[in-house]
Amino acid sequence: MILDASLFFDSAAAITSTIPSTNTLDLWTFRDLGVDGGKYAVPKLMCLVTTAFTTFNGATLQASFQGSTDNSAWTTYASSAAVPAAALVAGVRPFDLGLPRPPTGVAIPRYLRLLYTVGTGVFNTGALTSTLVIGREDQVMNGAFQSGYRAGITVNN
């Protein structure tokens, strides 16, 4: 999996209450969001729990992928199920999904962000890294994992 710093919504961001992602992606700024337009070139959202979530009051976390034409009014394209704290342990990727299309009748967005919604209570601790990627390590194609690079390869931006 290749990580691009210009496609990060969050990098180990603490999530204790409902907040939008730290970064909003402006699609008018050049970004390479696909490799060749092929079947597997669709960007994907990868969310990784970097610090385990803890709560004293049964809090849950839901992630919503949103788009906007003006960076102020947001439309939700897809939302995850509400995930309990017990399932949000370090190393888990609870919200991975393919990049959703805008709903019918909604304009093509210029801006993209995530909205993290905390339900039931608040979290004491917990952090996520969220980014767009071309392929995730968990996607198997033709009997092999999608990444063509061996582990530990770093490409400087």
Legacy VTK file of the C-alpha trace (Angstrom):
# vtk DataFile Version 3.0
C-alpha trace
ASCII
DATASET POLYDATA
POINTS 157 float
0.000 0.000 0.000
1.319 3.447 -0.930
0.591 6.371 1.403
0.528 9.917 -0.005
0.755 12.778 2.523
-1.513 14.952 0.336
-4.366 12.424 0.703
-4.475 12.211 4.526
-7.662 13.204 6.330
-6.013 12.535 9.712
-2.723 11.266 11.097
-3.111 9.765 14.578
-5.840 12.308 15.389
-7.421 12.048 18.842
-11.176 11.478 18.603
-13.061 11.958 21.883
-16.226 13.708 20.648
-17.956 14.372 17.302
-15.577 16.244 14.960
-14.738 16.550 11.245
-11.404 15.269 9.956
-8.371 17.473 10.549
-7.772 17.865 6.810
-10.202 18.570 3.985
-9.032 17.406 0.555
-9.390 20.077 -2.130
-9.758 18.251 -5.445
-8.799 21.365 -7.424
-5.296 20.884 -6.047
-3.603 18.307 -8.266
-3.642 14.835 -6.766
-3.102 11.519 -8.482
-6.234 9.624 -7.414
-5.896 6.680 -9.804
-3.254 4.659 -11.584
-4.711 3.834 -14.970
-8.489 4.016 -14.777
-8.564 0.238 -14.603
-10.808 -1.989 -12.566
-8.680 -1.726 -9.403
-7.748 1.973 -9.676
-10.692 3.244 -7.611
-9.366 5.117 -4.558
-10.226 3.559 -1.216
-10.589 4.956 2.265
-8.317 3.404 4.856
-8.905 4.173 8.556
-6.494 2.712 11.094
-6.906 2.844 14.879
-3.523 4.068 16.158
-4.513 4.404 19.837
-7.168 2.129 21.358
-10.480 3.794 22.209
-11.678 3.717 25.814
-14.907 4.923 27.368
-16.745 4.747 30.679
-20.205 5.251 29.212
-20.528 2.934 26.217
-19.544 5.409 23.482
-19.628 4.326 19.832
-17.897 5.746 16.768
-19.298 6.187 13.280
-17.401 7.576 10.273
-19.157 9.420 7.439
-17.543 10.223 4.078
-18.681 13.680 2.959
-18.338 15.954 -0.068
-18.916 19.669 -0.652
-18.837 22.138 -3.538
-18.084 25.136 -1.277
-16.297 23.749 1.820
-19.182 24.782 4.090
-22.313 22.742 3.213
-21.549 19.016 3.399
-23.390 16.016 1.946
-22.844 12.537 3.394
-22.087 9.947 0.693
-21.634 6.917 2.965
-21.620 6.160 6.689
-20.321 3.212 8.646
-22.197 1.369 11.343
-21.675 2.636 14.899
-18.676 0.706 16.248
-18.357 0.144 20.036
-15.141 1.048 21.874
-14.362 -2.620 22.577
-13.897 -3.169 18.815
-11.681 -0.077 18.355
-8.342 -1.545 19.418
-4.960 -0.461 18.042
-4.283 -1.922 14.599
-7.934 -2.412 13.630
-9.246 -0.814 10.427
-12.951 -0.325 11.163
-14.041 1.986 8.309
-12.282 0.825 5.137
-14.436 1.339 2.027
-14.240 2.171 -1.668
-14.578 5.839 -2.556
-18.360 6.381 -2.787
-20.051 8.292 -5.582
-22.102 11.390 -4.819
-25.789 10.564 -4.234
-28.138 11.050 -7.187
-28.821 14.735 -7.820
-25.824 15.945 -5.801
-23.149 17.997 -7.598
-19.639 16.619 -8.086
-17.674 17.752 -5.002
-14.619 19.947 -4.914
-13.880 19.085 -1.271
-13.837 15.765 0.626
-13.690 15.110 4.369
-14.658 12.606 7.045
-17.016 13.273 9.929
-16.454 11.201 13.074
-19.654 10.928 15.089
-19.411 9.786 18.710
-22.667 8.333 19.962
-23.991 7.525 23.446
-21.185 9.246 25.381
-17.571 10.354 24.978
-14.252 8.580 24.548
-11.471 8.997 27.100
-8.783 8.013 24.587
-8.609 6.946 20.980
-6.938 8.030 17.749
-7.288 7.313 14.020
-5.212 7.715 10.889
-7.437 8.096 7.819
-6.317 8.479 4.208
-7.175 7.702 0.604
-5.118 4.928 -0.987
-5.124 3.152 -4.345
-4.926 -0.318 -2.810
-5.093 -1.706 0.692
-3.027 -4.637 1.923
-6.179 -6.563 2.805
-7.440 -6.758 -0.787
-6.589 -10.040 -2.472
-6.577 -10.258 -6.274
-5.724 -13.372 -8.270
-4.601 -15.154 -5.120
-2.102 -12.445 -4.089
-2.276 -9.278 -2.056
-2.801 -6.157 -4.177
0.425 -4.297 -3.359
3.229 -4.968 -5.835
5.877 -3.657 -3.413
7.587 -5.673 -0.732
7.110 -4.521 2.863
9.237 -1.609 4.046
9.604 0.270 0.745
9.448 4.071 1.250
8.884 6.466 -1.653
9.811 10.075 -0.908
7.265 12.708 -1.975
LINES 1 158
157 0 1 2 3 4 5 6 7 8 9 10 11 12 13 14 15 16 17 18 19 20 21 22 23 24 25 26 27 28 29 30 31 32 33 34 35 36 37 38 39 40 41 42 43 44 45 46 47 48 49 50 51 52 53 54 55 56 57 58 59 60 61 62 63 64 65 66 67 68 69 70 71 72 73 74 75 76 77 78 79 80 81 82 83 84 85 86 87 88 89 90 91 92 93 94 95 96 97 98 99 100 101 102 103 104 105 106 107 108 109 110 111 112 113 114 115 116 117 118 119 120 121 122 123 124 125 126 127 128 129 130 131 132 133 134 135 136 137 138 139 140 141 142 143 144 145 146 147 148 149 150 151 152 153 154 155 156
